[in-house]
């Protein structure tokens, strides 16, 4: 992070807006991958729970998906939603796919208890890393947003440009 990025007051308005837009895009990607990771983690934990109570495999757990994934489907984002891009080919999504592939995650039932435990631990660590990245992004986005608000409030930025803020990050 450059000196101007660490102190948003030093950025010209178009750069401030562009940086905030880029960081919001980065957050969208991290959020997408984090939600995918949480869903896979929920599925793996459900398989661990099924085994812990001694249930015999009667097929896969797909019939339980609405319950297992309920928190992911209904939890809602902590931030207001923005139009979403397709992040399925983002490097973080590809890293998650590789992690899951390394464990053979397409067939949780065929994993040994030890393999399943290792898979859960790897997913948890991956998710925690994404959570830390999001927290850091939130802090940077919030600082940039606060500087934008200050400039509008103090008359340093033209309020007319406010409407174009999300559509054209370089508008100013």
C-alpha positions, 0 to 999 in steps of 0.5 A, spaced: 500 500 500 502 506 497 503 512 502 497 515 498 493 509 499 494 509 506 492 516 507 486 517 502 486 525 504 492 525 499 488 522 493 485 526 488 477 525 487 478 521 481 483 516 484 479 516 490 473 513 487 477 509 482 481 505 488 474 505 492 471 501 486 477 497 485 477 495 493 469 494 493 470 489 487 476 485 490 471 485 496 466 482 492 470 476 489 473 475 496 466 474 499 464 470 493 469 465 495 468 465 502 461 464 501 463 458 497 468 455 502 462 456 507 457 452 503 463 446 502 465 447 510 457 446 512 457 440 507 463 437 510 461 438 517 454 435 516 457 429 513 462 429 520 455 430 524 452 424 520 458 419 522 458 422 529 451 419 531 452 413 527 448 414 521 449 409 516 450 412 509 443 411 505 446 415 499 448 422 499 446 428 504 443 432 498 436 431 501 438 435 507 441 441 503 436 446 504 437 445 512 445 444 511 446 450 507 440 454 510 444 459 513 448 461 507 442 461 503 438 466 508 444 469 512 444 475 507 450 480 506 453 484 511 454 490 506 449 492 501 449 488 495 452 491 489 451 488 482 455 481 482 460 479 477 462 472 475 468 470 480 468 463 478 474 464 474 477 468 480 484 466 482 481 465 489 475 461 486 481 457 483 485 456 489 478 453 493 477 448 487 484 446 487 484 445 495 477 441 494 480 437 488 486 435 492 482 432 498 477 429 493 471 433 496 466 430 490 465 424 494 465 426 502 462 419 503 468 415 501 473 419 505 475 416 511 474 420 518 481 422 518 481 425 511 474 428 512 477 431 518 483 434 514 478 437 509 474 440 514 481 443 517 483 446 510 477 449 509 476 452 515 483 455 515 482 457 507 475 461 510 479 464 516 484 467 511 478 470 506 475 473 513 481 476 515 482 479 508 475 481 508 476 485 514 482 488 512 478 490 505 472 493 509 477 498 513 480 500 507 473 501 503 470 505 510 476 509 510 475 511 503 468 512 503 469 516 509 473 521 506 468 521 500 463 523 505 467 528 508 469 532 501 462 532 499 460 535 506 465 540 506 464 542 499 470 539 496 467 535 491 461 536 487 455 533 489 452 532 482 458 527 481 455 523 487 450 519 482 455 517 478 460 515 483 458 507 483 457 507 475 463 511 473 469 510 478 473 515 474 468 521 474 469 527 478 
